[in-house]
């Protein structure tokens, strides 16, 4: 997800309790020195409440996170974007640890400093393991550090050679901005949460032949639930229930738009699609696909107060509140994020 998309979210969202994407950045500088490090963790006691309920404390935390982002999200890291992205190093993952770094060569000489900055890379990984519960990231078996310059792509997840295993990818330059780092990691975690093999059964034919439309169409026809590149979703999976509730009436139109082969026209058609359906999405980026929609919505679920409106975008956020386990997960993620910001 690119920072440009995030700024669009911040400036253009309607129908939410807070018209912003929320992530912690307070107490931390917007720009960092040339040696790029994610923020040093501020020592604090574990998240707990004494005079207020957990829910009330979470609301205070969310307020501070949202205020911080409003100040930081429209700023940019200095420097020029690159014409392409460069993977710098890939680690194998075992629990909380990363090991066996494999450096990718050749790379432009100006990126060598980032490639060799193992301290920064380990801090990026530590942030992920500090925020995301261990039992919900067991499918992550690789961690890749890349860069495409500042302010473009922030991070991604993708399946490895084994479709049941996943790789987390983060841009070391954009990790300078704590708001970007935290919001992106929560967004990418949402993909891991909703697309792992307990939620979506991998389709090996599609996985092995990702550009074969015929095989994709066959897989879709044989799937009784929502079908996506990762495979056939379980009928009771988060993504299928989200799709059934919020996408069935607009999916045909969206799919027709995605048949467009001209990239510029596709972008314009998606923008027009969003303009016609603004009240249905938490952000313009969410129209990219149901998979991105649920990930964006989850991010808002974590970083914004519970909505009081009735728009479809509000209903999407409430979708997670209707899941008891999700409310507990929200408290867990907020507690860890608030420990980083030093706020209650």
RASULCOR-V45733 format. One record per backbone hydrogen bond with DSSP energy under -0.5 kcal/mol. CO is the residue of the C=O (numbers start at 0). NH is the residue of the N-H. If there is no record, write none. Layout:
co: <CO CO>
nh: <NH NH>
//
This chain:
co: <0 1 2 3 4 5 6 7 8 17 24 33 40 52 53 54 55 56 57 58 59 60 61 62 63 64 64 65 66 67 68 71 85 87 88 89 90 91 93 96 98 100 101 107 108 110 111 112 113 115 116 117 118 119 120 121 122 123 124 125 126 127 132 133 136 138 138 140 141 142 143 143 144 144 145 146 147 148 148 150 151 153 155 157 160 161 161 164 165 165 166 167 168 169 169 170 172 173 175 176 177 178 179 180 181 182 183 184 185 186 187 188 189 190 191 195 195 198 199 200 201 202 203 204 206 208 210 211 212 213 214 215 216 217 218 219 221 225 227 230 230 231 233 236 237 238 239 240 241 242 242 246 246 249 250 251 252 253 255 256 260 261 262 263 264 265 266 267 268 269 270 271 272 273 274 276 277 278 283 284 285 288 289 290 291 292 293 294 295 296 297 298 299 310 311 312 313 314 315 316 316 317 319 321 322 322 323 324 325 326 327 328 329 330 331 332 333 334 335 336 337 337>
nh: <153 5 6 7 8 9 10 11 12 19 27 35 42 56 57 58 59 60 61 62 63 64 65 66 67 22 68 69 70 71 72 74 146 103 144 101 142 98 96 93 91 102 89 110 111 114 115 116 116 117 120 121 122 123 124 125 126 127 128 129 130 131 135 136 139 140 165 92 167 90 145 169 87 88 171 85 81 147 151 3 2 170 168 166 162 159 164 159 140 141 157 143 155 145 171 174 175 176 177 180 181 182 183 184 185 186 187 188 189 190 191 192 193 194 195 198 199 233 201 231 203 206 207 208 209 211 212 215 216 217 218 219 220 221 222 222 223 232 230 227 232 200 236 240 241 242 243 244 245 246 247 249 250 253 254 255 256 257 258 259 262 265 266 267 268 269 270 271 272 273 274 275 276 276 277 279 280 312 286 287 288 292 293 294 295 296 297 298 299 300 301 302 303 314 315 316 317 318 319 319 320 321 322 323 325 326 327 328 329 330 331 332 333 334 335 336 337 338 339 340 341 342>
//
